[in-house]
Amino acid sequence: MKVFADNADYWMRKYIAENPNAPAEVLKSFTLMQDSDNELQCRIAENPNTPIEILKAFANNHDR
C-alpha cells in the first residue's frame, strides 16, 4: 500500500484513507499534502490507524 500512497493522486488517497489496513505513517503523510481538504481529513480521522496527534491537530484546526 505504501507504494501506491507515494504516487497516489487525490482520489486514490481518499480510497487509501478509508482502508482500515492503511499504515499510520501513510495517513500522516496525507495530511501534509497541499490538496488535503475536509473530505480527505474526515476519511483519515475515521481510520482506526490514525495517530492520536493527527486527530488532535484536526480537532484544534476545526475549533477556530
All heavy atoms as TSV, in Angstrom:
chain	resi	resn	atom	element	x	y	z
A	1	MET	N	N	0.827	-1.185	0.000
A	1	MET	CA	C	0.000	0.000	0.000
A	1	MET	C	C	0.873	1.252	0.000
A	1	MET	O	O	0.499	2.256	-0.578
A	1	MET	CB	C	-0.926	-0.008	1.208
A	1	MET	CG	C	-1.922	1.102	1.182
A	1	MET	SD	S	-3.182	1.047	2.458
A	1	MET	CE	C	-3.842	-0.576	2.271
A	2	LYS	N	N	2.012	1.201	0.639
A	2	LYS	CA	C	2.926	2.348	0.694
A	2	LYS	C	C	3.350	2.769	-0.705
A	2	LYS	O	O	3.449	3.953	-0.990
A	2	LYS	CB	C	4.145	1.975	1.548
A	2	LYS	CG	C	5.202	3.035	1.611
A	2	LYS	CD	C	5.005	3.936	2.799
A	2	LYS	CE	C	6.179	4.822	3.029
A	2	LYS	NZ	N	6.107	6.086	2.341
A	3	VAL	N	N	3.558	1.812	-1.592
A	3	VAL	CA	C	3.956	2.122	-2.967
A	3	VAL	C	C	2.866	2.936	-3.658
A	3	VAL	O	O	3.149	3.923	-4.325
A	3	VAL	CB	C	4.245	0.827	-3.758
A	3	VAL	CG1	C	4.496	1.124	-5.218
A	3	VAL	CG2	C	5.415	0.088	-3.140
A	4	PHE	N	N	1.621	2.542	-3.478
A	4	PHE	CA	C	0.511	3.289	-4.074
A	4	PHE	C	C	0.396	4.671	-3.450
A	4	PHE	O	O	0.129	5.650	-4.132
A	4	PHE	CB	C	-0.817	2.548	-3.898
A	4	PHE	CG	C	-0.924	1.303	-4.704
A	4	PHE	CD1	C	-1.048	0.077	-4.081
A	4	PHE	CD2	C	-0.909	1.341	-6.084
A	4	PHE	CE1	C	-1.153	-1.081	-4.819
A	4	PHE	CE2	C	-1.016	0.183	-6.839
A	4	PHE	CZ	C	-1.134	-1.035	-6.207
A	5	ALA	N	N	0.578	4.747	-2.159
A	5	ALA	CA	C	0.401	6.007	-1.444
A	5	ALA	C	C	1.420	7.055	-1.875
A	5	ALA	O	O	1.098	8.240	-1.968
A	5	ALA	CB	C	0.492	5.774	0.056
A	6	ASP	N	N	2.641	6.637	-2.132
A	6	ASP	CA	C	3.692	7.580	-2.504
A	6	ASP	C	C	3.390	8.301	-3.814
A	6	ASP	O	O	3.817	9.433	-4.005
A	6	ASP	CB	C	5.043	6.871	-2.609
A	6	ASP	CG	C	5.600	6.491	-1.253
A	6	ASP	OD1	O	5.135	7.044	-0.236
A	6	ASP	OD2	O	6.492	5.631	-1.210
A	7	ASN	N	N	2.671	7.652	-4.702
A	7	ASN	CA	C	2.384	8.225	-6.018
A	7	ASN	C	C	0.903	8.432	-6.257
A	7	ASN	O	O	0.483	8.600	-7.396
A	7	ASN	CB	C	2.955	7.314	-7.109
A	7	ASN	CG	C	4.457	7.192	-7.003
A	7	ASN	OD1	O	5.151	8.182	-6.970
A	7	ASN	ND2	N	4.944	5.969	-6.923
A	8	ALA	N	N	0.130	8.439	-5.201
A	8	ALA	CA	C	-1.330	8.494	-5.334
A	8	ALA	C	C	-1.810	9.903	-5.651
A	8	ALA	O	O	-1.314	10.881	-5.102
A	8	ALA	CB	C	-1.987	8.015	-4.051
A	9	ASP	N	N	-2.804	9.957	-6.510
A	9	ASP	CA	C	-3.462	11.233	-6.736
A	9	ASP	C	C	-4.494	11.434	-5.619
A	9	ASP	O	O	-4.659	10.596	-4.737
A	9	ASP	CB	C	-4.098	11.303	-8.123
A	9	ASP	CG	C	-5.243	10.319	-8.328
A	9	ASP	OD1	O	-5.680	9.650	-7.373
A	9	ASP	OD2	O	-5.715	10.222	-9.473
A	10	TYR	N	N	-5.186	12.552	-5.666
A	10	TYR	CA	C	-6.141	12.903	-4.615
A	10	TYR	C	C	-7.174	11.802	-4.386
A	10	TYR	O	O	-7.439	11.420	-3.247
A	10	TYR	CB	C	-6.829	14.224	-4.979
A	10	TYR	CG	C	-7.941	14.604	-4.040
A	10	TYR	CD1	C	-7.656	15.130	-2.791
A	10	TYR	CD2	C	-9.268	14.424	-4.394
A	10	TYR	CE1	C	-8.662	15.484	-1.920
A	10	TYR	CE2	C	-10.289	14.779	-3.534
A	10	TYR	CZ	C	-9.986	15.305	-2.299
A	10	TYR	OH	O	-10.995	15.635	-1.434
A	11	TRP	N	N	-7.765	11.304	-5.452
A	11	TRP	CA	C	-8.832	10.297	-5.332
A	11	TRP	C	C	-8.303	8.992	-4.753
A	11	TRP	O	O	-8.958	8.364	-3.923
A	11	TRP	CB	C	-9.506	10.071	-6.677
A	11	TRP	CG	C	-10.174	11.317	-7.150
A	11	TRP	CD1	C	-9.702	12.194	-8.096
A	11	TRP	CD2	C	-11.381	11.878	-6.643
A	11	TRP	NE1	N	-10.560	13.255	-8.215
A	11	TRP	CE2	C	-11.602	13.092	-7.341
A	11	TRP	CE3	C	-12.301	11.488	-5.679
A	11	TRP	CZ2	C	-12.708	13.893	-7.098
A	11	TRP	CZ3	C	-13.400	12.299	-5.453
A	11	TRP	CH2	C	-13.590	13.478	-6.148
A	12	MET	N	N	-7.112	8.587	-5.150
A	12	MET	CA	C	-6.533	7.361	-4.610
A	12	MET	C	C	-6.229	7.527	-3.119
A	12	MET	O	O	-6.444	6.614	-2.326
A	12	MET	CB	C	-5.261	6.987	-5.372
A	12	MET	CG	C	-4.645	5.688	-4.897
A	12	MET	SD	S	-5.731	4.255	-5.043
A	12	MET	CE	C	-5.672	3.987	-6.793
A	13	ARG	N	N	-5.770	8.703	-2.721
A	13	ARG	CA	C	-5.511	8.941	-1.294
A	13	ARG	C	C	-6.793	8.814	-0.486
A	13	ARG	O	O	-6.785	8.297	0.634
A	13	ARG	CB	C	-4.865	10.307	-1.081
A	13	ARG	CG	C	-3.423	10.349	-1.534
A	13	ARG	CD	C	-2.679	11.552	-1.012
A	13	ARG	NE	N	-3.253	12.826	-1.400
A	13	ARG	CZ	C	-3.021	13.453	-2.543
A	13	ARG	NH1	N	-2.215	12.905	-3.446
A	13	ARG	NH2	N	-3.581	14.624	-2.795
A	14	LYS	N	N	-7.906	9.280	-1.043
A	14	LYS	CA	C	-9.182	9.141	-0.334
A	14	LYS	C	C	-9.537	7.673	-0.131
A	14	LYS	O	O	-9.970	7.281	0.947
A	14	LYS	CB	C	-10.297	9.868	-1.089
A	14	LYS	CG	C	-10.193	11.363	-0.942
A	14	LYS	CD	C	-11.229	12.211	-1.617
A	14	LYS	CE	C	-12.468	11.619	-2.122
A	14	LYS	NZ	N	-13.408	12.584	-2.707
A	15	TYR	N	N	-9.340	6.859	-1.147
A	15	TYR	CA	C	-9.651	5.437	-1.016
A	15	TYR	C	C	-8.695	4.737	-0.058
A	15	TYR	O	O	-9.110	3.889	0.734
A	15	TYR	CB	C	-9.640	4.749	-2.381
A	15	TYR	CG	C	-10.776	5.202	-3.259
A	15	TYR	CD1	C	-10.533	5.811	-4.481
A	15	TYR	CD2	C	-12.105	5.060	-2.863
A	15	TYR	CE1	C	-11.573	6.251	-5.284
A	15	TYR	CE2	C	-13.152	5.496	-3.650
A	15	TYR	CZ	C	-12.874	6.090	-4.856
A	15	TYR	OH	O	-13.901	6.534	-5.641
A	16	ILE	N	N	-7.431	5.102	-0.104
A	16	ILE	CA	C	-6.453	4.512	0.818
A	16	ILE	C	C	-6.787	4.915	2.256
A	16	ILE	O	O	-6.705	4.093	3.174
A	16	ILE	CB	C	-5.017	4.926	0.439
A	16	ILE	CG1	C	-4.616	4.285	-0.902
A	16	ILE	CG2	C	-4.030	4.545	1.537
A	16	ILE	CD1	C	-3.307	4.790	-1.464
A	17	ALA	N	N	-7.187	6.165	2.458
A	17	ALA	CA	C	-7.512	6.648	3.806
A	17	ALA	C	C	-8.676	5.876	4.413
A	17	ALA	O	O	-8.756	5.728	5.633
A	17	ALA	CB	C	-7.831	8.139	3.772
A	18	GLU	N	N	-9.564	5.366	3.584
A	18	GLU	CA	C	-10.697	4.571	4.077
A	18	GLU	C	C	-10.302	3.146	4.452
A	18	GLU	O	O	-11.033	2.477	5.180
A	18	GLU	CB	C	-11.779	4.481	3.003
A	18	GLU	CG	C	-12.510	5.753	2.754
A	18	GLU	CD	C	-13.567	5.592	1.681
A	18	GLU	OE1	O	-13.449	4.698	0.822
A	18	GLU	OE2	O	-14.526	6.371	1.710
A	19	ASN	N	N	-9.176	2.693	3.966
A	19	ASN	CA	C	-8.763	1.311	4.191
A	19	ASN	C	C	-8.283	1.137	5.630
A	19	ASN	O	O	-7.334	1.800	6.053
A	19	ASN	CB	C	-7.643	0.945	3.208
A	19	ASN	CG	C	-7.277	-0.514	3.266
A	19	ASN	OD1	O	-7.184	-1.101	4.328
A	19	ASN	ND2	N	-7.052	-1.097	2.108
A	20	PRO	N	N	-8.912	0.238	6.392
A	20	PRO	CA	C	-8.522	0.051	7.793
A	20	PRO	C	C	-7.116	-0.529	7.959
A	20	PRO	O	O	-6.576	-0.531	9.063
A	20	PRO	CB	C	-9.586	-0.899	8.349
A	20	PRO	CG	C	-10.156	-1.579	7.165
A	20	PRO	CD	C	-10.025	-0.627	6.014
A	21	ASN	N	N	-6.512	-0.984	6.868
A	21	ASN	CA	C	-5.151	-1.518	6.931
A	21	ASN	C	C	-4.105	-0.490	6.520
A	21	ASN	O	O	-2.917	-0.815	6.458
A	21	ASN	CB	C	-5.027	-2.758	6.042
A	21	ASN	CG	C	-5.888	-3.887	6.542
A	21	ASN	OD1	O	-5.942	-4.163	7.730
A	21	ASN	ND2	N	-6.596	-4.535	5.638
A	22	ALA	N	N	-4.530	0.729	6.246
A	22	ALA	CA	C	-3.576	1.769	5.858
A	22	ALA	C	C	-2.650	2.066	7.039
A	22	ALA	O	O	-3.122	2.291	8.152
A	22	ALA	CB	C	-4.307	3.032	5.437
A	23	PRO	N	N	-1.352	2.066	6.793
A	23	PRO	CA	C	-0.407	2.338	7.883
A	23	PRO	C	C	-0.505	3.781	8.388
A	23	PRO	O	O	-0.808	4.701	7.621
A	23	PRO	CB	C	0.962	2.109	7.233
A	23	PRO	CG	C	0.697	1.366	5.971
A	23	PRO	CD	C	-0.685	1.720	5.552
A	24	ALA	N	N	-0.232	3.971	9.643
A	24	ALA	CA	C	-0.310	5.290	10.264
A	24	ALA	C	C	0.581	6.298	9.561
A	24	ALA	O	O	0.189	7.452	9.366
A	24	ALA	CB	C	0.071	5.190	11.746
A	25	GLU	N	N	1.789	5.893	9.150
A	25	GLU	CA	C	2.697	6.850	8.508
A	25	GLU	C	C	2.164	7.320	7.154
A	25	GLU	O	O	2.391	8.458	6.744
A	25	GLU	CB	C	4.118	6.294	8.387
A	25	GLU	CG	C	4.266	5.086	7.483
A	25	GLU	CD	C	4.094	3.750	8.190
A	25	GLU	OE1	O	3.750	3.712	9.383
A	25	GLU	OE2	O	4.295	2.722	7.520
A	26	VAL	N	N	1.426	6.454	6.476
A	26	VAL	CA	C	0.801	6.848	5.209
A	26	VAL	C	C	-0.307	7.861	5.470
A	26	VAL	O	O	-0.392	8.898	4.806
A	26	VAL	CB	C	0.255	5.613	4.452
A	26	VAL	CG1	C	-0.638	6.025	3.295
A	26	VAL	CG2	C	1.398	4.739	3.966
A	27	LEU	N	N	-1.145	7.577	6.455
A	27	LEU	CA	C	-2.232	8.502	6.793
A	27	LEU	C	C	-1.664	9.864	7.206
A	27	LEU	O	O	-2.178	10.907	6.800
A	27	LEU	CB	C	-3.091	7.910	7.903
A	27	LEU	CG	C	-3.807	6.606	7.545
A	27	LEU	CD1	C	-4.415	5.975	8.775
A	27	LEU	CD2	C	-4.839	6.829	6.463
A	28	LYS	N	N	-0.603	9.842	7.985
A	28	LYS	CA	C	0.026	11.088	8.421
A	28	LYS	C	C	0.577	11.860	7.225
A	28	LYS	O	O	0.419	13.082	7.147
A	28	LYS	CB	C	1.141	10.784	9.419
A	28	LYS	CG	C	1.744	12.003	10.046
A	28	LYS	CD	C	2.734	11.635	11.129
A	28	LYS	CE	C	3.301	12.865	11.781
A	28	LYS	NZ	N	4.224	12.540	12.870
A	29	SER	N	N	1.175	11.174	6.278
A	29	SER	CA	C	1.725	11.857	5.096
A	29	SER	C	C	0.627	12.524	4.280
A	29	SER	O	O	0.855	13.568	3.674
A	29	SER	CB	C	2.526	10.877	4.229
A	29	SER	OG	O	1.678	9.991	3.531
A	30	PHE	N	N	-0.564	11.947	4.266
A	30	PHE	CA	C	-1.676	12.527	3.513
A	30	PHE	C	C	-2.097	13.878	4.085
A	30	PHE	O	O	-2.584	14.736	3.366
A	30	PHE	CB	C	-2.889	11.598	3.503
A	30	PHE	CG	C	-2.717	10.372	2.641
A	30	PHE	CD1	C	-3.683	9.386	2.656
A	30	PHE	CD2	C	-1.617	10.184	1.830
A	30	PHE	CE1	C	-3.561	8.255	1.867
A	30	PHE	CE2	C	-1.476	9.056	1.042
A	30	PHE	CZ	C	-2.457	8.080	1.061
A	31	THR	N	N	-1.928	14.071	5.383
A	31	THR	CA	C	-2.333	15.336	5.997
A	31	THR	C	C	-1.410	16.475	5.587
A	31	THR	O	O	-1.772	17.642	5.722
A	31	THR	CB	C	-2.355	15.246	7.538
A	31	THR	OG1	O	-1.028	15.024	8.019
A	31	THR	CG2	C	-3.285	14.136	8.008
A	32	LEU	N	N	-0.233	16.146	5.092
A	32	LEU	CA	C	0.737	17.158	4.687
A	32	LEU	C	C	0.594	17.573	3.229
A	32	LEU	O	O	1.262	18.505	2.787
A	32	LEU	CB	C	2.160	16.632	4.934
A	32	LEU	CG	C	2.458	16.174	6.356
A	32	LEU	CD1	C	3.834	15.544	6.422
A	32	LEU	CD2	C	2.323	17.324	7.332
A	33	MET	N	N	-0.275	16.907	2.498
A	33	MET	CA	C	-0.465	17.197	1.078
A	33	MET	C	C	-1.162	18.537	0.894
A	33	MET	O	O	-2.005	18.936	1.693
A	33	MET	CB	C	-1.301	16.105	0.405
A	33	MET	CG	C	-0.691	14.737	0.460
A	33	MET	SD	S	0.676	14.677	-0.680
A	33	MET	CE	C	1.186	12.994	-0.507
A	34	GLN	N	N	-0.817	19.211	-0.155
A	34	GLN	CA	C	-1.376	20.525	-0.456
A	34	GLN	C	C	-2.885	20.476	-0.671
A	34	GLN	O	O	-3.587	21.420	-0.333
A	34	GLN	CB	C	-0.687	21.082	-1.717
A	34	GLN	CG	C	-0.935	22.535	-1.963
A	34	GLN	CD	C	-0.192	23.435	-0.991
A	34	GLN	OE1	O	0.555	22.993	-0.128
A	34	GLN	NE2	N	-0.406	24.713	-1.126
A	35	ASP	N	N	-3.384	19.367	-1.213
A	35	ASP	CA	C	-4.812	19.284	-1.532
A	35	ASP	C	C	-5.633	18.568	-0.465
A	35	ASP	O	O	-6.746	18.145	-0.713
A	35	ASP	CB	C	-5.032	18.635	-2.897
A	35	ASP	CG	C	-4.498	17.214	-2.969
A	35	ASP	OD1	O	-3.878	16.751	-2.001
A	35	ASP	OD2	O	-4.696	16.569	-4.013
A	36	SER	N	N	-5.083	18.458	0.745
A	36	SER	CA	C	-5.831	17.847	1.847
A	36	SER	C	C	-7.006	18.755	2.200
A	36	SER	O	O	-6.834	19.925	2.503
A	36	SER	CB	C	-4.921	17.656	3.056
A	36	SER	OG	O	-5.616	17.067	4.119
A	37	ASP	N	N	-8.218	18.210	2.136
A	37	ASP	CA	C	-9.412	19.003	2.420
A	37	ASP	C	C	-10.247	18.301	3.478
A	37	ASP	O	O	-9.847	17.275	4.024
A	37	ASP	CB	C	-10.214	19.251	1.138
A	37	ASP	CG	C	-10.758	17.972	0.516
A	37	ASP	OD1	O	-10.569	16.876	1.072
A	37	ASP	OD2	O	-11.395	18.081	-0.548
A	38	ASN	N	N	-11.416	18.849	3.783
A	38	ASN	CA	C	-12.267	18.286	4.837
A	38	ASN	C	C	-12.678	16.851	4.541
A	38	ASN	O	O	-12.736	16.030	5.457
A	38	ASN	CB	C	-13.509	19.149	5.046
A	38	ASN	CG	C	-13.201	20.418	5.798
A	38	ASN	OD1	O	-12.177	20.523	6.469
A	38	ASN	ND2	N	-14.068	21.390	5.683
A	39	GLU	N	N	-12.992	16.553	3.288
A	39	GLU	CA	C	-13.421	15.187	2.955
A	39	GLU	C	C	-12.297	14.188	3.206
A	39	GLU	O	O	-12.516	13.147	3.822
A	39	GLU	CB	C	-13.887	15.109	1.502
A	39	GLU	CG	C	-14.466	13.753	1.164
A	39	GLU	CD	C	-15.036	13.680	-0.239
A	39	GLU	OE1	O	-15.124	14.711	-0.929
A	39	GLU	OE2	O	-15.387	12.559	-0.650
A	40	LEU	N	N	-11.103	14.512	2.763
A	40	LEU	CA	C	-9.967	13.624	2.995
A	40	LEU	C	C	-9.661	13.538	4.489
A	40	LEU	O	O	-9.420	12.450	5.013
A	40	LEU	CB	C	-8.743	14.101	2.214
A	40	LEU	CG	C	-7.473	13.270	2.365
A	40	LEU	CD1	C	-7.709	11.815	1.944
A	40	LEU	CD2	C	-6.337	13.865	1.563
A	41	GLN	N	N	-9.721	14.654	5.184
A	41	GLN	CA	C	-9.445	14.646	6.615
A	41	GLN	C	C	-10.467	13.813	7.384
A	41	GLN	O	O	-10.106	13.134	8.343
A	41	GLN	CB	C	-9.384	16.065	7.152
A	41	GLN	CG	C	-8.165	16.811	6.665
A	41	GLN	CD	C	-8.097	18.238	7.143
A	41	GLN	OE1	O	-8.966	18.712	7.874
A	41	GLN	NE2	N	-7.071	18.953	6.732
A	42	CYS	N	N	-11.721	13.846	6.956
A	42	CYS	CA	C	-12.749	13.022	7.606
A	42	CYS	C	C	-12.440	11.539	7.429
A	42	CYS	O	O	-12.571	10.750	8.368
A	42	CYS	CB	C	-14.129	13.330	7.048
A	42	CYS	SG	S	-14.799	14.884	7.633
A	43	ARG	N	N	-12.029	11.172	6.246
A	43	ARG	CA	C	-11.694	9.764	5.990
A	43	ARG	C	C	-10.488	9.344	6.803
A	43	ARG	O	O	-10.437	8.233	7.327
A	43	ARG	CB	C	-11.460	9.536	4.501
A	43	ARG	CG	C	-12.736	9.681	3.697
A	43	ARG	CD	C	-12.501	9.553	2.235
A	43	ARG	NE	N	-13.699	9.933	1.493
A	43	ARG	CZ	C	-14.096	9.348	0.384
A	43	ARG	NH1	N	-13.409	8.368	-0.137
A	43	ARG	NH2	N	-15.174	9.757	-0.231
A	44	ILE	N	N	-9.513	10.226	6.921
A	44	ILE	CA	C	-8.331	9.928	7.739
A	44	ILE	C	C	-8.742	9.801	9.207
A	44	ILE	O	O	-8.323	8.865	9.900
A	44	ILE	CB	C	-7.259	11.025	7.558
A	44	ILE	CG1	C	-6.700	10.977	6.127
A	44	ILE	CG2	C	-6.145	10.875	8.590
A	44	ILE	CD1	C	-5.835	12.171	5.765
A	45	ALA	N	N	-9.570	10.718	9.686
A	45	ALA	CA	C	-9.998	10.706	11.089
A	45	ALA	C	C	-10.781	9.452	11.442
A	45	ALA	O	O	-10.700	8.964	12.571
A	45	ALA	CB	C	-10.835	11.948	11.387
A	46	GLU	N	N	-11.526	8.920	10.505
A	46	GLU	CA	C	-12.329	7.716	10.759
A	46	GLU	C	C	-11.505	6.434	10.729
A	46	GLU	O	O	-11.970	5.392	11.180
A	46	GLU	CB	C	-13.450	7.627	9.731
A	46	GLU	CG	C	-14.494	8.709	9.909
A	46	GLU	CD	C	-15.522	8.748	8.806
A	46	GLU	OE1	O	-15.353	8.072	7.773
A	46	GLU	OE2	O	-16.520	9.473	8.968
A	47	ASN	N	N	-10.284	6.519	10.236
A	47	ASN	CA	C	-9.443	5.326	10.139
A	47	ASN	C	C	-8.898	4.969	11.521
A	47	ASN	O	O	-8.352	5.827	12.222
A	47	ASN	CB	C	-8.299	5.576	9.159
A	47	ASN	CG	C	-7.557	4.315	8.816
A	47	ASN	OD1	O	-7.011	3.653	9.696
A	47	ASN	ND2	N	-7.539	3.962	7.547
A	48	PRO	N	N	-9.028	3.704	11.928
A	48	PRO	CA	C	-8.557	3.300	13.265
A	48	PRO	C	C	-7.039	3.377	13.445
A	48	PRO	O	O	-6.559	3.372	14.576
A	48	PRO	CB	C	-9.050	1.854	13.401
A	48	PRO	CG	C	-9.267	1.377	12.009
A	48	PRO	CD	C	-9.632	2.587	11.201
A	49	ASN	N	N	-6.279	3.495	12.362
A	49	ASN	CA	C	-4.819	3.567	12.464
A	49	ASN	C	C	-4.282	4.993	12.520
A	49	ASN	O	O	-3.074	5.186	12.599
A	49	ASN	CB	C	-4.175	2.842	11.275
A	49	ASN	CG	C	-4.405	1.360	11.333
A	49	ASN	OD1	O	-4.548	0.786	12.404
A	49	ASN	ND2	N	-4.450	0.724	10.181
A	50	THR	N	N	-5.167	5.965	12.496
A	50	THR	CA	C	-4.714	7.354	12.523
A	50	THR	C	C	-4.129	7.679	13.892
A	50	THR	O	O	-4.782	7.456	14.913
A	50	THR	CB	C	-5.884	8.310	12.204
A	50	THR	OG1	O	-6.366	7.993	10.898
A	50	THR	CG2	C	-5.441	9.751	12.233
A	51	PRO	N	N	-2.906	8.203	13.900
A	51	PRO	CA	C	-2.275	8.547	15.176
A	51	PRO	C	C	-3.066	9.631	15.921
A	51	PRO	O	O	-3.645	10.525	15.309
A	51	PRO	CB	C	-0.900	9.093	14.757
A	51	PRO	CG	C	-0.666	8.561	13.386
A	51	PRO	CD	C	-2.022	8.439	12.759
A	52	ILE	N	N	-3.055	9.548	17.232
A	52	ILE	CA	C	-3.812	10.475	18.074
A	52	ILE	C	C	-3.382	11.921	17.856
A	52	ILE	O	O	-4.212	12.827	17.898
A	52	ILE	CB	C	-3.728	10.073	19.574
A	52	ILE	CG1	C	-4.726	10.872	20.410
A	52	ILE	CG2	C	-2.330	10.246	20.105
A	52	ILE	CD1	C	-6.143	10.477	20.193
A	53	GLU	N	N	-2.097	12.152	17.583
A	53	GLU	CA	C	-1.653	13.535	17.377
A	53	GLU	C	C	-2.281	14.155	16.122
A	53	GLU	O	O	-2.544	15.354	16.082
A	53	GLU	CB	C	-0.126	13.652	17.343
A	53	GLU	CG	C	0.545	13.004	16.158
A	53	GLU	CD	C	1.000	11.570	16.394
A	53	GLU	OE1	O	0.632	10.965	17.407
A	53	GLU	OE2	O	1.733	11.061	15.531
A	54	ILE	N	N	-2.576	13.335	15.129
A	54	ILE	CA	C	-3.263	13.827	13.923
A	54	ILE	C	C	-4.705	14.185	14.270
A	54	ILE	O	O	-5.216	15.229	13.850
A	54	ILE	CB	C	-3.217	12.782	12.792
A	54	ILE	CG1	C	-1.775	12.506	12.371
A	54	ILE	CG2	C	-4.067	13.220	11.607
A	54	ILE	CD1	C	-1.027	13.698	11.843
A	55	LEU	N	N	-5.365	13.336	15.052
A	55	LEU	CA	C	-6.743	13.611	15.451
A	55	LEU	C	C	-6.822	14.895	16.278
A	55	LEU	O	O	-7.732	15.707	16.095
A	55	LEU	CB	C	-7.314	12.431	16.234
A	55	LEU	CG	C	-7.402	11.113	15.456
A	55	LEU	CD1	C	-7.870	9.997	16.373
A	55	LEU	CD2	C	-8.305	11.253	14.246
A	56	LYS	N	N	-5.854	15.093	17.169
A	56	LYS	CA	C	-5.821	16.320	17.973
A	56	LYS	C	C	-5.599	17.541	17.088
A	56	LYS	O	O	-6.221	18.583	17.301
A	56	LYS	CB	C	-4.712	16.235	19.036
A	56	LYS	CG	C	-5.045	15.288	20.165
A	56	LYS	CD	C	-3.909	15.246	21.169
A	56	LYS	CE	C	-4.207	14.287	22.294
A	56	LYS	NZ	N	-3.080	14.197	23.258
A	57	ALA	N	N	-4.727	17.414	16.102
A	57	ALA	CA	C	-4.466	18.528	15.185
A	57	ALA	C	C	-5.738	18.874	14.391
A	57	ALA	O	O	-6.056	20.052	14.214
A	57	ALA	CB	C	-3.334	18.185	14.232
A	58	PHE	N	N	-6.448	17.859	13.932
A	58	PHE	CA	C	-7.718	18.098	13.227
A	58	PHE	C	C	-8.700	18.824	14.145
A	58	PHE	O	O	-9.354	19.776	13.737
A	58	PHE	CB	C	-8.343	16.791	12.751
A	58	PHE	CG	C	-7.669	16.147	11.561
A	58	PHE	CD1	C	-8.018	14.863	11.195
A	58	PHE	CD2	C	-6.727	16.790	10.807
A	58	PHE	CE1	C	-7.453	14.240	10.099
A	58	PHE	CE2	C	-6.122	16.188	9.714
A	58	PHE	CZ	C	-6.483	14.906	9.361
A	59	ALA	N	N	-8.801	18.367	15.380
A	59	ALA	CA	C	-9.742	18.981	16.330
A	59	ALA	C	C	-9.368	20.438	16.597
A	59	ALA	O	O	-10.249	21.309	16.633
A	59	ALA	CB	C	-9.754	18.194	17.637
A	60	ASN	N	N	-8.100	20.722	16.756
A	60	ASN	CA	C	-7.661	22.087	17.011
A	60	ASN	C	C	-7.910	22.991	15.810
A	60	ASN	O	O	-8.273	24.150	15.978
A	60	ASN	CB	C	-6.176	22.128	17.385
A	60	ASN	CG	C	-5.935	21.548	18.758
A	60	ASN	OD1	O	-6.812	21.533	19.600
A	60	ASN	ND2	N	-4.739	21.054	18.987
A	61	ASN	N	N	-7.737	22.482	14.610
A	61	ASN	CA	C	-7.951	23.277	13.399
A	61	ASN	C	C	-9.427	23.570	13.173
A	61	ASN	O	O	-9.769	24.596	12.618
A	61	ASN	CB	C	-7.370	22.586	12.175
A	61	ASN	CG	C	-5.862	22.643	12.157
A	61	ASN	OD1	O	-5.261	23.512	12.777
A	61	ASN	ND2	N	-5.243	21.727	11.454
A	62	HIS	N	N	-10.286	22.669	13.594
A	62	HIS	CA	C	-11.722	22.841	13.371
A	62	HIS	C	C	-12.394	23.639	14.476
A	62	HIS	O	O	-13.529	24.041	14.345
A	62	HIS	CB	C	-12.414	21.494	13.177
A	62	HIS	CG	C	-12.051	20.852	11.887
A	62	HIS	ND1	N	-12.553	21.286	10.695
A	62	HIS	CD2	C	-11.213	19.834	11.586
A	62	HIS	CE1	C	-12.063	20.554	9.698
A	62	HIS	NE2	N	-11.238	19.675	10.223
A	63	ASP	N	N	-11.679	23.883	15.575
A	63	ASP	CA	C	-12.230	24.684	16.675
A	63	ASP	C	C	-12.242	26.172	16.351
A	63	ASP	O	O	-12.960	26.934	16.965
A	63	ASP	CB	C	-11.420	24.462	17.964
A	63	ASP	CG	C	-11.734	23.126	18.619
A	63	ASP	OD1	O	-12.747	22.519	18.253
A	63	ASP	OD2	O	-10.941	22.702	19.475
A	64	ARG	N	N	-11.444	26.576	15.392
A	64	ARG	CA	C	-11.293	28.002	15.076
A	64	ARG	C	C	-12.368	28.513	14.194
A	64	ARG	O	O	-13.031	27.998	13.476
A	64	ARG	CB	C	-9.946	28.240	14.407
A	64	ARG	CG	C	-8.837	27.899	15.362
A	64	ARG	CD	C	-7.508	28.140	14.734
A	64	ARG	NE	N	-6.512	27.652	15.673
A	64	ARG	CZ	C	-5.301	27.361	15.352
A	64	ARG	NH1	N	-4.897	27.508	14.130
A	64	ARG	NH2	N	-4.461	26.944	16.239
